[in-house]
Amino acid sequence: MEAKQKTIESFKLHERDTGSADVQIALLTQRINHLTDHLQANKKDHSSRRGLLMMVSQRRRLLDYLQRTDQQRYQAITKKLTERKDIAALVKEGKTADEIVALKPTAAYDAQWASSFINGERFTRMLVNALKP
């Protein structure tokens, strides 16, 4: 519930906003990401897969609506939702390896690969060293 409130706070348009297209898109994206992780672990959960497809469809309709009505808000929300921590860009900015590791750019993959020999931190440090000028 706390994650939902945090998402609403970061995407709301005004003080009491909880249902604008921006907030709905952000909440759907959060639920889609969670359900995607669930389905990777539970491949035979077909009812959840159907729910995921319906959520993706709803988010697509909301994004289409936002694109038709307010192009600037559409671009802002898509940019905000797709922000990634690009390791190469961080190296070019002059960040140190420790600063980049602290940002956890591989967090989305850590659960899957954490037990392997090359975990997220080691992989990030290898990339930073390879990309240093």
C-alpha positions in Angstrom: 0.0 0.0 0.0 2.9 2.3 0.7 4.3 1.8 -2.8 0.9 2.8 -4.2 0.8 6.0 -2.2 4.4 6.8 -3.3 3.4 6.3 -6.9 0.3 8.5 -6.6 2.4 11.2 -4.9 5.0 11.2 -7.8 2.4 11.3 -10.6 -0.5 13.4 -9.3 -1.4 16.6 -11.1 -2.8 18.4 -8.1 -3.2 18.0 -4.3 -6.2 15.6 -4.3 -5.5 13.8 -7.6 -5.9 10.0 -7.4 -7.6 9.2 -10.6 -6.1 11.2 -13.5 -4.9 9.3 -16.5 -1.3 9.9 -15.4 -1.9 8.3 -12.0 -3.8 5.4 -13.5 -1.1 4.7 -16.0 1.6 4.8 -13.3 -0.4 2.4 -11.0 -1.2 0.1 -13.9 2.5 0.0 -14.8 3.4 -0.8 -11.2 0.9 -3.7 -11.1 2.0 -4.9 -14.6 5.6 -5.1 -13.5 4.6 -7.0 -10.3 2.4 -9.4 -12.2 5.1 -10.0 -14.8 7.5 -11.1 -12.1 4.8 -13.4 -10.7 4.2 -15.0 -14.0 7.9 -15.6 -14.7 7.9 -17.8 -11.5 4.4 -19.3 -12.1 4.2 -20.1 -15.7 0.9 -22.0 -15.5 -1.1 -19.3 -13.8 -3.4 -18.5 -16.8 -5.9 -16.5 -14.9 -3.2 -14.0 -13.8 -2.0 -13.9 -17.4 -5.4 -12.9 -18.5 -5.5 -10.2 -15.9 -2.1 -9.0 -17.0 -3.3 -8.8 -20.6 -6.4 -6.8 -19.6 -4.2 -4.4 -17.5 -1.8 -3.9 -20.5 -4.8 -3.2 -22.7 -6.2 -0.7 -20.2 -2.9 1.1 -19.9 -2.6 1.3 -23.7 -6.1 2.9 -24.0 -5.2 5.4 -21.3 -1.9 6.2 -23.1 -3.7 6.6 -26.4 -6.2 9.0 -24.7 -3.4 11.0 -23.2 -1.6 11.2 -26.5 -4.7 12.5 -28.3 -5.6 15.1 -25.6 -2.3 16.3 -24.2 0.9 15.5 -26.1 3.2 17.1 -23.4 1.7 15.1 -20.6 2.0 11.9 -22.7 5.7 12.5 -23.4 6.4 13.4 -19.8 4.7 10.3 -18.4 6.3 7.9 -20.9 9.7 9.4 -20.2 9.2 9.2 -16.5 8.0 5.6 -16.6 10.8 4.4 -18.9 13.7 6.1 -17.1 16.6 3.8 -16.8 19.9 4.1 -15.1 22.2 3.8 -18.1 25.7 2.8 -16.9 27.5 4.2 -19.9 25.8 7.6 -19.4 26.7 7.6 -15.7 30.4 6.8 -16.6 30.4 9.7 -19.1 29.0 12.0 -16.4 32.1 11.1 -14.4 30.5 9.1 -11.6 32.7 6.7 -9.7 32.2 2.9 -9.7 30.9 3.1 -6.0 28.4 5.9 -6.9 27.1 3.8 -9.9 26.8 0.6 -7.8 24.9 2.6 -5.1 22.3 3.5 -7.8 21.7 -0.2 -8.4 21.2 -0.1 -12.2 20.8 -3.9 -12.3 18.1 -4.0 -9.6 15.5 -5.4 -12.0 17.7 -8.5 -12.7 19.2 -9.0 -9.2 16.5 -11.4 -8.0 17.0 -13.6 -11.0 20.8 -13.5 -11.2 21.9 -12.7 -7.5 22.9 -16.3 -6.8 25.2 -16.6 -9.8 28.9 -15.9 -9.8 28.4 -12.5 -11.4 25.9 -10.7 -9.3 24.6 -7.2 -10.0 27.4 -5.3 -8.2 30.1 -7.3 -9.8 28.5 -6.9 -13.3 28.2 -3.2 -12.8 31.8 -2.8 -11.7 33.0 -4.8 -14.7 31.0 -2.6 -17.1 32.3 0.6 -15.4 35.9 -0.6 -15.7 35.4 -1.5 -19.3 33.7 1.8 -20.2 36.3 4.1 -18.4 38.2 6.2 -20.9 
